[in-house]
Amino acid sequence: MTQPNIHPTAIVADGAVLGEGVRIGPYSMVGPRVVLGDNVELVSHAVVDGNTRIGAGTRIFPFASVGHEPQDLKFHGEDSRLEIGERCTIRESVTINPGTENGGMLTKIGNDCLIMASAHVAHDAIIGNNVVMANYVGIAGHVQVGDNVIFGGTCVIHQFTRIGSHAFIGAQSMVDGDVIPYGMAIGNRAVLNGLNLVGLKRRGFEREAIQSLRAAYRQIFASEGTLRERVADAAEMFKDAPLVQDVVRFISEANDRPILLPRNGHTSE
């Protein structure tokens, strides 16, 4: 069993639970209800507090603030939680807040995520696996992000917005509507700018699956009929295409936020 390695200048409160091989660097602080999984590392000057659980192998860099109370005026001290998965990298000056009573009491980040310097994940956000947030990304409260999403630098996501799996959000974009799975959103305010074809090819999706998705995209975002009608037609026409069904399901489950659409009906995909 490898005992935790705690620098003499670090402060670990009584009650904190430290797994095997945990390393807590200079001037870091760990609160009394924090659970650090095996081989978690706080490089230096990192602070983890609140009802927070961090998965094995995650690394947290200097001046990150993880688990402190949400930036929400409705928060009144409820015992909400923050969960961060395994093998995540949380870079300098990142801030991540726990949930609130109005949002399910939980903020959750999946496994193998990279959150670059000065990014922010607000209360009640649910982030999938293998998500990359470049520098200064802002994820507002109650946002839901699927797996394998990439956010370009300095983009911001409106509260209650959903970002589908394998989507790409361009740098400096302001996203105030839901982005379909496999979609690409760019601009301020962002519009749907086609499919994330580069990402799909890099992740090894089959050519036939991509071709079906492109055909369905053109149909769903055509100008004839209503969006609901076009989605229903695509659901039937591409019922054996899993990627298309992901998009159909995502649009059908829309709630408060609008679905991002192409500008001026542009559907070049």
C-alpha positions in Angstrom: 0.0 0.0 0.0 1.4 3.4 -1.0 0.8 6.0 1.6 -0.3 9.5 0.6 2.6 12.0 0.1 1.6 15.3 1.7 3.9 18.3 1.4 4.7 19.9 4.8 3.1 23.2 3.7 -0.2 21.6 2.6 -3.3 21.5 4.8 -5.5 18.4 4.9 -8.5 18.7 7.2 -9.5 16.0 9.5 -12.1 13.8 7.9 -10.7 14.0 4.3 -10.3 10.5 2.7 -7.2 10.0 0.7 -6.6 6.9 -1.5 -3.4 5.1 -2.1 -0.6 7.1 -3.8 -2.3 10.5 -3.4 0.2 13.4 -3.8 -0.7 16.8 -2.3 1.8 19.4 -3.3 3.0 22.6 -1.6 0.4 25.0 -0.2 -2.6 23.0 -1.3 -5.7 22.6 0.8 -8.1 19.7 1.2 -11.4 20.1 3.0 -12.9 17.8 5.6 -15.5 16.1 3.3 -13.3 15.6 0.3 -12.6 12.1 -1.1 -9.5 11.8 -3.3 -9.2 8.5 -5.2 -6.0 6.5 -5.7 -3.1 8.4 -7.3 -4.9 11.8 -7.4 -2.4 14.6 -7.5 -2.7 18.2 -6.4 0.4 19.7 -8.0 0.6 22.8 -5.8 -1.5 25.7 -4.5 -4.7 23.8 -5.4 -7.8 24.0 -3.2 -10.5 21.2 -3.0 -13.4 21.7 -0.6 -17.0 20.9 -0.1 -18.8 17.5 -0.6 -16.4 16.6 -3.4 -15.3 13.2 -4.7 -12.4 13.0 -7.2 -11.7 9.9 -9.2 -8.4 8.0 -9.4 -5.5 9.4 -11.4 -6.9 12.9 -11.7 -4.4 15.8 -11.6 -5.2 19.3 -10.4 -2.8 22.1 -11.2 -2.0 25.4 -9.3 -4.7 27.8 -8.2 -7.6 25.6 -9.2 -10.6 26.1 -7.0 -12.7 22.9 -6.9 -15.8 22.3 -4.8 -16.4 25.7 -3.3 -20.0 27.0 -3.0 -21.8 27.9 -6.3 -22.0 31.3 -7.8 -25.8 31.2 -7.5 -27.8 33.7 -5.4 -30.4 31.0 -4.7 -27.8 28.8 -3.0 -28.4 28.8 0.7 -25.9 26.2 2.0 -27.6 23.0 0.9 -25.3 19.9 1.1 -24.9 19.5 -2.6 -22.2 17.5 -4.3 -19.4 17.6 -6.9 -18.1 14.4 -8.6 -15.1 14.4 -10.9 -14.2 11.2 -12.7 -11.0 9.3 -13.2 -7.9 10.4 -15.1 -9.0 14.0 -15.6 -6.6 16.9 -16.0 -7.7 20.2 -14.4 -5.3 23.0 -15.3 -4.4 26.3 -13.7 -7.1 28.6 -12.2 -10.0 26.3 -13.2 -13.1 26.8 -11.1 -15.7 24.0 -10.6 -18.7 24.4 -8.3 -21.1 21.8 -6.8 -24.8 21.5 -7.5 -27.8 23.3 -6.0 -31.2 22.4 -4.7 -32.8 23.8 -7.8 -30.7 21.7 -10.1 -30.5 18.2 -8.7 -27.8 18.8 -6.1 -25.0 17.5 -8.2 -22.3 18.7 -10.6 -20.7 15.8 -12.4 -17.7 15.5 -14.7 -16.9 12.2 -16.4 -13.7 10.3 -17.0 -10.6 11.4 -19.0 -11.6 15.0 -19.4 -9.1 17.9 -20.0 -10.1 21.2 -18.6 -7.6 23.8 -19.6 -6.5 27.0 -17.7 -9.1 29.4 -16.4 -12.1 27.4 -17.6 -15.3 27.4 -15.4 -17.9 24.6 -14.8 -20.9 26.0 -12.9 -23.4 24.4 -10.6 -25.5 21.4 -11.7 -23.6 21.0 -15.0 -23.3 17.3 -16.2 -20.3 16.7 -18.3 -19.6 13.4 -20.2 -16.4 11.5 -20.7 -13.4 12.5 -22.9 -14.5 16.2 -23.0 -11.9 18.8 -23.8 -12.4 22.4 -22.7 -9.8 24.9 -24.0 -8.7 27.9 -22.1 -11.3 30.3 -20.6 -14.3 28.2 -21.6 -17.4 29.0 -19.5 -20.0 26.4 -18.8 -23.1 27.9 -17.2 -25.4 26.3 -14.7 -27.5 23.2 -15.6 -25.7 22.6 -18.9 -25.5 19.0 -20.1 -22.6 17.9 -22.3 -22.3 14.5 -23.9 -19.2 12.4 -24.5 -16.3 13.4 -26.7 -17.2 17.1 -27.0 -14.5 19.6 -27.8 -14.8 23.3 -26.8 -12.6 25.9 -28.5 -11.0 28.6 -26.4 -13.0 31.4 -24.8 -16.4 30.0 -25.8 -19.4 30.3 -23.4 -22.4 28.1 -23.0 -25.8 29.5 -21.9 -27.5 27.9 -18.8 -29.7 24.9 -19.4 -28.2 24.3 -22.8 -27.5 20.7 -24.1 -24.4 19.9 -26.2 -24.7 16.5 -27.9 -22.0 13.9 -28.0 -19.1 14.3 -30.5 -20.0 18.0 -31.1 -17.4 20.7 -31.7 -17.8 24.2 -30.4 -15.7 26.8 -32.2 -13.4 29.2 -30.4 -15.1 32.4 -29.1 -18.5 31.1 -29.7 -21.5 32.1 -27.6 -23.9 29.1 -27.6 -27.5 29.8 -26.5 -29.2 26.8 -28.0 -28.9 23.1 -28.0 -26.2 21.6 -30.3 -27.1 18.3 -31.9 -24.8 15.3 -31.5 -22.0 15.3 -34.1 -22.8 18.9 -34.9 -20.5 21.9 -35.2 -21.5 25.3 -33.7 -19.6 28.5 -34.5 -20.3 32.2 -33.9 -21.7 34.8 -31.6 -24.6 34.0 -31.4 -23.6 30.5 -32.5 -25.3 28.8 -35.5 -25.1 25.2 -36.6 -22.3 25.0 -39.1 -22.6 21.5 -40.3 -21.3 18.2 -38.9 -18.1 17.5 -37.0 -16.8 15.4 -39.9 -13.1 15.7 -38.9 -13.9 14.5 -35.4 -16.1 11.6 -36.8 -13.3 10.4 -39.1 -10.6 10.7 -36.4 -12.7 8.6 -34.0 -13.0 5.8 -36.5 -16.7 6.0 -37.5 -17.5 4.0 -40.6 -17.9 5.8 -43.9 -21.4 4.4 -44.4 -22.5 5.7 -41.0 -21.1 9.1 -41.8 -22.8 9.2 -45.2 -26.2 8.3 -43.7 -25.7 11.1 -41.1 -24.9 13.6 -43.8 -28.0 12.7 -45.8 -30.2 12.9 -42.7 -28.7 16.3 -41.7 -29.6 17.7 -45.1 -33.2 16.4 -44.7 -33.7 17.5 -41.1 -32.5 21.0 -41.7 -34.1 21.5 -45.2 -36.5 24.4 -45.7 -39.7 22.4 -46.5 -42.1 21.5 -43.8 -41.7 21.9 -40.0 -38.7 20.7 -38.0 -40.9 18.2 -36.2 -42.1 16.8 -39.5 -38.6 16.5 -41.0 -37.3 14.8 -37.8 -40.1 12.3 -38.0 -39.3 11.6 -41.7 -35.7 11.1 -40.9 -36.5 8.8 -38.0 -38.4 6.5 -40.4 -36.1 6.8 -43.4 -32.9 6.1 -41.4 -34.3 3.8 -38.7 -31.2 1.5 -39.1 -28.7 4.3 -38.8 -27.6 4.7 -35.1 -26.0 8.1 -35.5 -29.1 9.5 -37.1 -31.2 8.0 -34.4 -29.0 9.8 -31.8 -29.8 13.1 -33.5 -33.5 12.3 -33.8 -33.7 11.4 -30.1 -31.8 14.5 -29.0 -34.1 16.9 -30.9 -37.2 15.0 -29.7 -36.1 15.5 -26.1 -35.6 19.3 -26.4 -37.1 21.3 -23.6 -36.6 25.0 -22.8 -33.7 25.8 -25.1 -34.1 26.0 -28.9 -32.2 23.7 -31.2 -29.4 25.6 -33.0 -30.2 25.8 -36.8 -28.0 26.5 -39.8 -27.9 30.2 -40.9 -30.3 30.9 -43.7 -31.1 27.3 -44.2 -27.5 26.4 -45.2 -27.2 22.6 -45.3 -24.1 21.9 -47.3 -23.4 18.7 -45.4 
